[in-house]
Amino acid sequence: MDGLLQSPGAERYFSLLGRTTVKDILSEVLSDLRRDLLNGAEISPTAETVLERALPVLEKRCRRSLLSVVNATGVVVHTNLGRSCLAPEAVQAVAEAASGYSTLEFDLDGGKRGHRSDHVEWLLCRATGAEAGIVVNNNAGAVLLMLAALCAEREVVVSRGELVEIGGSFRIPDIMAFSGAHLREVGATNRTHRADYEGGIGEETAALLKVHPSNFRMEGFTSSVPREDLAALARERGILFLEDLGSGTLLDLSPLGLRGEPTVADCIREGVDLVTFSGDKMLGGPQIGAIVGKKALVDRLRTYPLLRALRVDKMTLAAFEATLRLYLSGRTEEIPTLAMISASKEALRKKAEMLAEKLKKILPEEKITLVEVDDAVGGGAFPATPLPGWGVAIPGERWGSAGNLLALLRGQENPVIAGARENEAIFHVRTLLGGDEERICRSLRAVSEKG
């Protein structure tokens, strides 16, 4: 071990990882080498063999794992790539909040302790028409807090068609069970009527819950109950009407051809008592979960112990406040998510033409073409409505396949995540940010030089 630690190959990592960490990694490699030798592997147990195995591990541990990547997939709210990108003003607000002290929980006027949600509550109310609002770390947390504080040990009525799983860890029945609320399923998977809700309400019922289906859609012989009818039924029976709206659209996007998604304000106007929604999807802000609605109910959430475990940090609040202020001032075109979604097909074609010209200079021997593509909103919103767009296609034969080319691009200093079809790598331009074209060129040039 002393010899390994004194080798130039290992010593160079001391300043990056620390001597103790380097020693631990070398010990793990030695253990693996012993195991392989005992299992009959033909290995020369020398210092060079150990370093040959250890250096790639050391190199990997020196690199940051959370990296900036180029999203050339055409999926705007890409769950695996960080969802929404923040507006420049929101990024600046995060930097300011992170680099110094702030008024996170301080009231400047009164010179006393303040509350975190004060920074965004008024803005939320202006954007949604709600009486009050509060925020937590994400929408799953918002649903959990709402059910735990208002419906624990009582029944909540949900349509069978809305008992969805969103991702691998958010299933409505599981969240309800964890909150202490008791699920009461009504209706059939494809059709639920008002009479089903009426029959499901009993003495132990606390609320009716409507759930956004996210990427799940049913077509054909289906029916559901309008919000106004559910709100009226809840009032008649003296229970709550709650909704998990999921992606949380604040603007009517029907002029863009995106129909069928209610805004948060629609839900409030149609009689929902409390609405929960995400901040990092259609809203275009940071990861956050908002709960808006009746003041008396929101006030009950403020004092519920679970709120402290779900509260958000100063940087998230700074980004969310800045994003909401862009809505308030009517400057939504500065929010990247909304700008990408609303980009015209003509503008996207021009963007694709410019990218294609740059790529042809790097790969003059390849047949690089413009292709029409179907982009997507992502984040569980409008899953059945593609966004017509444009992309640039590069044949994959030179690298064995388009899949091999994509793998090479992911491994570059400037990782590029793109799509593929018919053995062509497809670079969707809708989701490219400023400077991404140059990053694609650098990565493609590096891939080209190697093979």
C-alpha positions in Angstrom: 0.0 0.0 0.0 2.8 2.4 0.8 4.3 1.8 -2.6 1.0 2.4 -4.3 0.4 5.6 -2.4 3.8 6.9 -3.3 3.4 6.2 -7.0 2.9 9.3 -9.2 -0.3 7.9 -10.6 -2.0 7.8 -7.2 -0.3 10.9 -5.7 -1.9 13.3 -8.3 -5.3 12.5 -6.8 -4.5 13.5 -3.2 -5.3 17.2 -3.9 -8.6 16.2 -5.5 -9.9 13.4 -3.3 -7.7 13.5 -0.2 -5.1 10.9 0.7 -7.5 8.8 2.9 -10.0 8.5 0.1 -7.4 7.5 -2.4 -6.1 4.8 0.1 -9.6 3.5 0.6 -10.2 3.2 -3.2 -6.9 1.4 -3.6 -7.8 -1.0 -0.8 -11.1 -1.8 -2.5 -9.3 -2.6 -5.7 -6.8 -4.8 -3.9 -9.7 -6.7 -2.3 -11.3 -7.2 -5.7 -7.9 -8.4 -7.1 -7.5 -10.9 -4.2 -11.0 -12.2 -4.8 -10.3 -12.7 -8.6 -7.0 -14.5 -7.8 -8.8 -16.9 -5.3 -11.4 -17.6 -8.0 -8.7 -18.7 -10.4 -8.3 -15.6 -12.6 -4.9 -15.4 -14.4 -3.8 -12.0 -13.1 -0.3 -10.7 -12.4 -0.5 -9.3 -8.8 1.7 -6.3 -9.3 1.5 -2.6 -8.4 1.0 -1.9 -12.1 -2.0 -4.2 -12.2 -3.6 -2.5 -9.2 -3.0 1.0 -10.6 -4.4 -0.1 -13.9 -7.6 -1.0 -12.2 -7.6 1.9 -9.7 -6.9 4.8 -12.0 -10.2 4.7 -13.9 -12.0 4.6 -10.6 -10.1 7.5 -9.2 -10.6 9.5 -12.3 -14.4 8.9 -12.2 -14.6 9.9 -8.5 -12.9 13.2 -9.3 -15.6 14.2 -11.8 -18.8 15.9 -10.7 -21.8 13.7 -11.2 -24.5 16.3 -11.6 -23.5 17.8 -15.0 -24.9 20.3 -17.5 -26.1 18.5 -20.6 -27.5 19.4 -24.0 -31.1 18.4 -24.3 -31.6 17.6 -28.0 -34.5 15.2 -27.4 -37.3 17.7 -28.1 -38.9 16.9 -24.7 -39.3 20.2 -23.1 -40.1 19.2 -19.5 -37.7 16.3 -19.4 -38.0 14.5 -16.1 -34.6 12.8 -16.3 -32.8 15.9 -17.4 -33.9 18.3 -14.7 -37.4 19.2 -15.9 -37.8 23.0 -16.5 -34.9 25.3 -17.1 -35.0 28.5 -15.0 -35.4 32.0 -16.5 -32.3 34.2 -16.2 -34.0 36.3 -13.5 -34.6 33.2 -11.5 -31.0 32.1 -11.9 -29.8 35.5 -10.6 -32.2 35.3 -7.7 -30.8 31.9 -6.7 -27.2 33.1 -6.9 -28.0 36.1 -4.7 -29.9 33.9 -2.1 -27.1 31.3 -2.1 -24.1 33.6 -1.7 -25.2 35.6 1.3 -27.7 36.1 4.1 -31.4 36.8 3.2 -34.8 37.5 4.6 -35.8 33.8 4.4 -37.6 33.9 7.8 -37.2 37.6 8.7 -39.8 40.4 8.6 -37.9 43.6 7.7 -40.9 45.9 8.6 -41.5 44.4 12.0 -37.9 43.4 12.7 -39.0 40.0 13.8 -39.3 36.4 12.7 -41.1 35.9 9.4 -42.5 32.9 7.4 -41.0 31.2 4.4 -44.2 31.1 2.3 -44.7 34.9 2.7 -42.3 35.4 -0.2 -44.6 33.7 -2.7 -48.1 33.5 -1.2 -49.4 36.8 -2.5 -47.9 36.0 -5.9 -49.6 32.6 -5.9 -52.9 34.1 -5.0 -52.6 36.7 -7.8 -51.7 34.0 -10.4 -54.5 31.6 -9.4 -57.3 33.6 -7.8 -57.0 31.7 -4.6 -57.5 33.1 -1.1 -54.3 31.7 0.3 -51.3 29.5 -0.6 -48.4 27.6 0.9 -45.5 25.7 -0.7 -43.6 22.5 0.1 -40.7 20.6 -1.5 -42.7 19.0 -4.4 -46.2 18.1 -5.5 -46.1 14.6 -3.9 -45.3 16.4 -0.6 -48.2 18.8 -1.2 -50.7 16.0 -1.7 -49.3 14.2 1.4 -49.6 17.3 3.6 -53.1 18.1 2.4 -54.4 14.6 3.1 -52.6 14.1 6.4 -53.7 17.5 7.8 -57.3 17.4 6.6 -58.3 13.7 6.1 -56.3 11.5 8.4 -58.4 8.5 9.8 -61.3 9.5 7.5 -62.3 8.4 4.0 -61.4 10.1 0.8 -63.5 9.3 -2.3 -61.5 8.8 -5.6 -62.6 7.6 -9.0 -61.0 4.3 -10.0 -60.0 5.9 -13.2 -57.7 8.3 -11.3 -55.9 5.8 -9.0 -52.7 6.3 -11.1 -49.0 5.7 -10.6 -46.8 8.6 -11.6 -43.2 7.3 -11.8 -42.1 4.5 -9.6 -42.7 6.0 -6.2 -45.9 8.1 -6.4 -49.0 5.9 -6.4 -52.2 7.5 -5.2 -53.3 4.6 -3.0 -49.9 4.5 -1.3 -49.7 8.2 -0.7 -53.2 8.1 0.8 -52.3 5.2 3.1 -49.2 6.9 4.2 -51.1 10.1 5.0 -53.5 8.1 7.2 -56.5 8.7 5.0 -58.7 5.8 4.0 -59.3 5.3 0.2 -62.9 4.8 -1.0 -62.9 3.8 -4.7 -65.9 4.6 -6.8 -67.0 4.1 -10.4 -65.4 1.9 -13.0 -62.0 2.3 -14.5 -63.3 4.1 -17.6 -66.5 5.7 -16.4 -67.4 7.4 -13.2 -70.7 9.2 -12.7 -72.0 11.6 -10.1 -74.2 8.9 -8.6 -71.0 6.8 -7.9 -69.6 9.7 -5.8 -72.9 10.1 -4.1 -73.0 6.4 -3.2 -69.4 6.5 -1.9 -70.0 9.3 0.6 -70.7 8.1 4.1 -70.4 9.3 7.7 -66.6 8.9 7.7 -66.0 10.8 4.4 -63.7 13.8 4.7 -63.3 14.7 1.0 -63.7 14.1 -2.7 -60.3 13.9 -4.4 -59.7 14.5 -8.1 -56.3 13.4 -9.5 -54.5 14.4 -12.7 -53.8 11.3 -14.8 -50.3 12.6 -15.9 -49.1 10.4 -18.8 -52.1 8.0 -18.5 -55.0 8.5 -20.9 -58.2 6.6 -21.7 -60.0 7.1 -24.9 -63.3 5.7 -26.3 -66.1 4.8 -23.9 -65.2 7.0 -21.0 -66.9 9.6 -18.8 -66.0 11.7 -15.7 -67.8 14.2 -13.6 -67.2 18.0 -14.1 -65.6 19.9 -11.3 -68.6 22.1 -10.8 -70.8 19.1 -10.1 -68.3 17.6 -7.7 -67.9 21.0 -6.0 -71.7 21.3 -5.6 -71.9 17.7 -4.3 -69.2 18.4 -1.7 -71.0 21.5 -0.5 -74.3 19.6 -0.2 -72.7 16.9 1.9 -70.5 19.2 4.0 -67.2 17.7 2.9 -64.1 19.0 1.1 -63.3 18.9 -2.6 -59.6 18.6 -3.2 -57.5 18.2 -6.4 -54.1 17.1 -7.3 -53.5 19.0 -10.6 -50.1 17.6 -11.3 -48.1 19.8 -13.7 -49.9 23.0 -12.7 -50.6 25.1 -15.7 -51.0 28.8 -15.0 -51.7 29.9 -18.6 -54.4 28.9 -21.1 -52.3 27.1 -23.8 -55.2 26.4 -26.1 -54.1 29.1 -28.6 -51.0 26.9 -29.1 -53.2 23.9 -29.9 -52.7 22.4 -26.4 -56.2 21.8 -25.1 -57.7 19.8 -22.3 -55.5 20.9 -19.4 -57.3 23.2 -16.9 -55.3 26.1 -15.4 -55.0 26.3 -11.6 -57.3 29.3 -11.7 -59.9 27.2 -13.6 -60.0 24.7 -10.7 -60.4 27.5 -8.1 -63.1 29.2 -10.1 -64.9 25.9 -10.6 -65.2 25.3 -6.8 -62.2 23.2 -5.7 -61.3 23.9 -2.1 -57.6 23.1 -2.3 -55.5 22.5 -5.4 -51.9 21.1 -5.4 -49.5 21.4 -8.4 -45.8 21.3 -9.3 -43.5 24.3 -9.9 -41.0 22.7 -12.2 -43.2 21.4 -15.0 -45.6 23.6 -17.0 -45.1 26.5 -14.6 -41.4 26.7 -15.6 -39.9 27.2 -12.2 -37.9 25.2 -9.6 -39.0 21.9 -8.0 -41.7 22.9 -5.6 -45.2 21.9 -4.6 -47.9 24.5 -4.2 -51.2 24.3 -2.3 -53.7 27.0 -3.0 -57.3 27.6 -2.1 -59.5 28.5 0.9 -57.7 30.4 3.6 -59.2 28.5 6.5 -57.9 25.3 5.0 -54.4 26.6 4.2 -54.2 28.0 7.7 -54.7 24.5 9.1 -51.8 23.3 6.9 -49.5 26.0 8.3 -49.6 24.6 11.8 -49.5 20.9 10.9 -46.2 19.3 12.1 -45.4 17.6 8.7 -45.0 21.0 7.1 -41.6 21.5 8.7 -40.3 18.2 7.2 -41.5 19.2 3.7 -40.4 22.9 3.7 -38.3 24.3 0.9 -34.9 26.0 1.0 -34.0 29.7 0.3 -32.7 29.0 -3.2 -35.9 27.3 -4.3 -38.0 30.1 -2.9 -35.9 32.7 -4.6 -36.3 31.0 -8.0 -40.0 30.5 -7.5 -40.6 34.1 -6.5 -38.7 35.4 -9.5 -40.6 33.0 -11.8 -44.0 34.1 -10.4 -43.1 37.7 -10.9 -42.5 37.1 -14.6 -46.1 35.8 -14.8 -47.3 38.9 -12.8 -45.5 41.3 -15.2 -46.7 39.4 -18.3 -43.1 38.5 -19.3 -43.8 34.8 -19.7 -41.8 34.6 -22.9 -38.7 34.9 -20.7 -39.5 31.5 -19.1 -37.6 28.9 -21.1 -40.3 26.2 -20.8 -43.0 28.4 -22.2 -40.7 29.8 -24.9 -39.9 26.3 -26.1 -43.5 25.2 -26.1 -44.7 28.2 -28.0 -41.8 28.2 -30.6 -43.2 28.3 -34.1 -42.4 25.6 -36.6 -41.0 28.2 -39.0 -38.6 29.5 -36.3 -37.6 25.9 -35.5 -36.8 25.1 -39.1 -34.5 28.2 -39.3 -32.8 27.0 -36.1 -32.4 23.5 -37.6 -30.9 24.9 -40.9 -28.3 26.9 -38.9 -27.3 23.8 -36.9 -27.2 21.6 -40.0 -24.8 24.1 -41.7 -22.4 24.0 -38.7 -22.5 20.2 -38.5 -21.8 19.8 -42.3 -18.5 21.7 -41.8 -17.5 19.1 -39.1 -18.7 16.0 -41.1 -18.5 17.1 -44.7 -18.6 13.5 -45.9 -21.8 12.6 -44.1 -25.3 13.1 -45.5 -26.8 15.6 -42.9 -30.4 16.4 -43.4 -33.3 18.4 -42.0 -36.2 16.2 -40.7 -39.6 17.0 -39.4 -40.1 15.6 -35.8 -42.7 15.3 -33.2 -41.6 17.0 -30.0 -43.3 16.7 -26.6 -44.3 18.9 -23.7 -43.3 16.3 -21.2 -43.8 16.2 -17.4 -47.1 14.4 -17.7 -48.8 17.3 -19.5 -50.5 16.9 -22.9 -49.1 13.4 -23.6 -51.4 12.8 -26.5 -50.6 16.1 -28.2 -47.2 16.2 -30.1 -45.5 19.5 -30.9 -44.6 19.6 -34.6 -40.9 20.6 -34.9 -37.7 20.2 -36.8 -34.4 18.4 -36.2 -31.1 17.5 -37.8 -30.3 13.9 -38.7 -26.9 12.3 -38.9 -26.5 8.7 -40.3 -25.1 6.3 -37.7 -23.2 3.9 -40.1 -19.8 5.4 -39.6 -20.0 4.6 -35.8 -21.7 1.2 -36.3 -25.1 2.4 -35.4 -27.0 5.6 -34.3 -27.0 4.1 -30.8 -23.2 3.9 -30.7 -23.0 7.6 -31.9 -25.4 8.7 -29.2 -23.4 6.8 -26.5 -20.2 8.5 -27.7 -21.9 11.9 -27.5 -23.1 11.2 -24.0 -19.5 10.4 -22.9 -18.0 13.8 -24.0 -16.9 16.7 -21.9 -20.1 18.4 -23.1 -22.6 15.5 -23.0 -25.3 15.6 -25.7 -28.6 13.7 -25.2 -30.4 13.3 -28.5 -32.9 11.0 -30.2 -32.7 8.4 -32.9 -34.8 6.7 -35.6 -34.0 4.5 -38.6 -30.3 4.4 -37.7 -30.0 8.2 -37.6 -29.2 10.4 -34.7 -31.7 13.1 -34.5 -31.0 16.5 -32.9 -34.3 18.2 -32.0 -33.7 21.9 -32.0 -36.8 23.0 -29.9 -35.0 22.2 -26.6 -31.6 23.7 -27.4 -30.6 26.7 -25.2 -28.2 29.5 -26.1 -24.7 28.0 -26.8 -26.0 24.5 -27.2 -25.2 24.4 -30.9 -21.6 25.1 -30.1 -21.6 22.4 -27.5 -23.0 19.9 -30.0 -20.3 20.9 -32.5 -17.5 20.5 -29.9 -18.8 17.1 -28.9 -19.3 15.9 -32.4 -15.9 17.1 -33.5 -14.3 15.1 -30.6 -16.3 12.0 -31.6 -15.3 12.5 -35.3 -11.6 12.8 -34.5 -11.6 9.6 -32.5 -13.4 7.6 -35.1 
